[in-house]
């Protein structure tokens, strides 16, 4: 049984056209070819094979029928799919259910004697190119066609980069050479999973649901936990960069920025395990740069939310509308810049580099002879130390709290975010109410800091010669009203910050129990 490893990306017509013309195809090791493929997927009426992680298909290639059995070997991660695969001839398009490979027994065992019948079909025209990369050989398949389940039909337009020989890094090298602009759309589901969803009548939201958070225990290996948390960060970033590209709702920019911050926190949190510097440090710095490109858009979303509450407090609607118009115009400019940052060369390369770093264990250092032991140790043995560092950093920022200026308070708020993200990431080790209460205490404190941060942000946008709506008296009236309201909130919240911090700092950290 062979292991199939492939990176799948969903295309739009423009991306497909660019891909077919890309100069990187000149690295082909043989002339390209085109194939018309019809695949029929089989299962029991109650989908017993799908529940067992098995895909069984018959594929017609020209005049031949080939049977393939695929079994999942692990989690599917942001477009990267790994399966054990067994192929054999299927003369007359008849299923072959006996053979020496354990895959045949897995099919019959999962079916349990129930009849196997067609569930859905895929019909694609595939352009095939075989590319030589420094790390190995990669087959590029550009698929255009459809999935058919009864009367339901769903289009297929995607690229598959399948590793034929060599190291997994080869598929990411090929991706970097072939895809120069985004948004990059990593496939959430393979054709089999999409076919089952179509046969069930599920919509995209049901079929492409958000993956579950990592689950582990104190005995889990530290490297595996780090990998799973980094995968979770990667999934959030890839999901939200698509959302930013496709939607105008504020949540996309906000959650993308959160994902980038969570990634940086995870890389820092697991430094005692993975090591410092190197590729991880470079990826963290790129995440910071991309986050800075998105921040202005998020700022303007927050400003508009604040203004929406002012009419009830007495601000006249014309003034509000004038400032909203000024903010909206600038926000569209910042949205274009944020999208360009994620879809530009740096953003695209970052996604492929991060995927490769996680899936090829990019933190390994051959000259670090102690690294193997650090990676294998139970995460419970180092989790307390990692969280303790985050708490120590926050306490250092909180010294002489009553005398900190707004910039120093902002630094403290960022340290608290890192502490909270760390606690949330490692929460499965501890469980119980103590963890949720601790997170709640941090969030309450962050909320009070939020009014200070938002007020400072608003002053940056609404004052000075370059202020939004600076030439419109009505907009300036709304700006003054907004700044006054936010300043009043700061006056009320600042004393509460001291009280909330004392409450948090006085807690005995649950990880020391």
Secondary structure, DSSP 8 states (H G I E B T S, - for coil): -EEEEEEEEE--HHHHHHHHT-GGGGGBSS--EEEEEEEEEEE-TT-HHHHTTEEEEEEEETTEEEEEEEEE-S--BTTEEEEEEEEEE-GGG------SSHHHHHHHHHHTT---EEEEEEEEEEEEEEEEETTEEEEEEEEEEEEEETTEEEEEEEEEEEEEEE-THHHHHHHHHH--SS---B-SS-HHHHHHHHHHT--HHHHT---------TTSBHHHHHHHHHHHHHHHHHHHHHHHHH---HHHHHHHHHHHHHHHHHHHHTHHHH-SSHHHHHHHHHHHHHHHHHHHHHHHHHHHHHHHTTGGGT--HHHHHHHHHHHHHHHHHHHHHHHHHHHSHHHHHHHHHHHHHHHTTTT--TT-TTHHHHHHSBTHHHHHHHHHHHHHHHHHHTTTGGG--HHHHHHHHHHHHHHHHHHHHHHHHH-HHHHHHHHHHHHHHHHHHHHHHHHHHHHHHHSSTT-TTTT-HHHHHHHHHHHHHHHHHHHHHHHHHHHHHHHHHTS--GGG-
